[in-house]
Amino acid sequence: MLVLLSDCADPDVVLTTRSSTVHRHRGQVCLPGGHYEPGDPDLIVTALRETQEEVGVAASQVKVLGTLPARVTVPVSRSTVTTVVGMWDGGGSKSGGGLRVVDPAEVSQVHRIALSTLADPRTRVSAHHPNGGRGAAFDLPELFIWGFTGHILDAVLSLGGWERPWDTRRIVEIPTPFRGEDAPTPEDG
């Protein structure tokens, strides 16, 4: 996956909302990225390729800064994830910079959220999932960012020096549209 930050005084991060037709994590807000393919020479190329396929930002537009220190396994999907961090010029515009939904079957929306908005203590919450899980989240007017993406954005704010003190005791239930329940499989029934 790619944490794609705009290279400007008030940087933003590119996020997507997953389509309601995908099998896993439907409707969840996430970072662009996806699965390694045999033709990918490394996981950085995978993140860049997937970003272009999802939001239209070419690899040539991204200056890769590196990867976050740990590869993490996401328990729900059992996927091992390498998080790549990169900068781009934002397409020269805060209004979208040429970002677009490339494949509506996979991504329903593309967002640019300022890191200052994510760092705002009024935005920061601890998400509580009905199964008992809890973690860092961001409660925005039309989006709720939680789970693995919330965890990564929390780390980016901390590592990048953007984090501000917030009330970690403020617990919010994950709104139903953002829970990302998986689509039933034929084995389910």
Buried (B, 14 or more C-beta within 10 A) or exposed (E): BBBBBBEEEEBBBBBBBBBEEBEBBBBBBBBBBBEBEEEBEEBBBBBBBBBBBBBBBEBEBBEBEEBBEEEBEBEEEEBEBBBBBBBBEBBEEEEEBBBEBBEEEBBBBBBBBBBBBBBBEEBBBBBBBEEEEEBBBBBBEEBBBBBBBBBBBBBBBEEBEBBEEBEEEEEEEBEEEBBBEEEEEEEEE
